[in-house]
Each structure stands twice: as C-alpha cells, then as structure tokens.
Amino acid sequence: MPNSQHILELSQKYRDYTASNLSELVRINSPSLGEKAVAAKLADLMQLKNHFGSLDNLRGKKTAMTWAPYHVMEKRTELLRSKDTAGLKELEKDCLANNARFKDWECNEVKMKLTRRGQALYMHCLPADISGASCAAGEVAAAVFERYRIPTYIQAGFKPYVIAAVMLAARFADPVKLLRAMKRRTSRRIGL
C-alpha cells in the first residue's frame, strides 16, 4: 500500500497533471474529467506502474479502456442539486435502457485470447459484476476475474490513497509542504 511518500508524490503529480492537460496524459476522450475521474485514472496509473515496473515500460504496448459515462454522473449531480426527483427517475430509466443494449458484452476467455499471447492485464476499479458469482450475467467472466483477482484488489486498494491525495491537492496550495510539516510534528496525532 502507498506510504506517506507515495501520497506526497501523488499530490505533486496531481498538481503537475492538472497544470498540463490531464486528458492528454492519460489518453482519455471523456466529455469532462471531474475529480472522481482523475482519481480513478491516477489509481489506474499506479497499478500500471506497479505491474510493469514503471510507466516508461508501457511504451509500445497497446491499451484499451472502457469506463462509465461521466456525463451521466454530471447530470445526476445537477439533478440532485436542484432536487429534481422526477429527473433522477428519468435518468435512471435512460441508464438502465442503455445498459440493456450491452447485456451480451462480457470480458471472457475468448476476448482475452484475442490479446497478445492471451496475456492482457485485466483491470477494474471494483466492484465488478462477475458472471456466475455476483450475478448471473456480468461484465467479466468468473475465470478471467479470478485470474486477475489479486492485481485487481491491489488496484482498488490504491483508490483511497489517490482520493486523499486529490482532495489534499485540491484544497491546499502546497500539499507537499503541508505533509512534510505534518510529518515533522512531534505531537501525537489524535486517535493514534
């Protein structure tokens, strides 16, 4: 799990990434990148670095990503803020109808065998709909999920640290300086 040094690095990287074009950096073509999307992509990057040893080792490798439509979450937030319960029900209905169009899609052994030597790295931010385990027909076959269970759990374990780093970077002008000052304090922290 990430330690305080990882959080320092993440908070500085978040500042650097948002100062440049984050969507260019992580190669996403989403309509907009809220902080949740940024945190998810940084967690993905941490897992890729963890798995391949460095992000430089990804050069020349092909990647494919799928993700939830963030514009739906933006619309949901807008409806919640305006207390539009009828709009929320309509959005839910539209989302379920859209999801029904893709019920037959599943990351399974057939799809995995289409990758180079059948050795693609399956990643998921969890929770996942696992066919035959958490549901009858899900987004990933049980055999594929089981093969990548530990790396997927490690990836999901990065999320709380990334979210904390993103929140810290968004709230304070110099989070690295703040964390270093906190680390140097000699007083005992509350609750520890």
Residue, then its C-alpha position, 0 to 999 in steps of 0.5 A: m500500500p502507498n506510504s506517506q511518500h507515495i501520497l506526497e508524490l501523488s499530490q505533486k503529480y496531481r498538481d503537475y497533471t492538472a497544470s498540463n492537460l490531464s486528458e492528454l496524459v492519460r489518453i482519455n476522450s471523456p466529455s469532462l474529467g471531474e475529480k472522481a475521474v482523475a482519481a480513478k485514472l491516477a489509481d489506474l496509473m499506479q497499478l500500471k506502474n506497479h505491474f510493469g515496473s514503471l510507466d516508461n515500460l508501457r511504451g509500445k504496448k497497446t491499451a484499451m479502456t472502457w469506463a462509465p459515462y461521466h456525463v451521466m454522473e454530471k447530470r445526476t449531480e445537477l439533478l440532485r442539486s436542484k432536487d429534481t426527483a422526477g429527473l433522477k427517475e428519468l435518468e435512471k430509466d435512460c441508464l438502465a435502457n442503455n445498459a440493456r443494449f450491452k447485456d451480451w458484452e462480457c470480458n471472457e476467455v475468448k476476448m482475452k485470447l484475442t490479446r497478445r499471447g492471451q496475456a492482457l492485464y485485466m483491470h477494474c476499479l471494483p466492484a465488478d459484476i462477475s458472471g456466475a458469482s455476483c450475478a448471473a450475467g456480468e461484465v467479466a467472466a468468473a475465470v478471467f476475474e479470478r485470474y486477475r483477482i489479486p492485481t485487481y484488489i491491489q488496484a482498488g486498494f490504491k483508490p483511497y490513497v489517490i482520493a486523499a491525495v486529490m482532495l489534499a491537492a485540491r484544497f491546499a496550495d502546497p500539499v507537499k509542504l503541508l505533509r512534510a510539516m505534518k510529518r515533522r510534528t512531534s505531537r501525537r496525532i489524535g486517535l493514534 
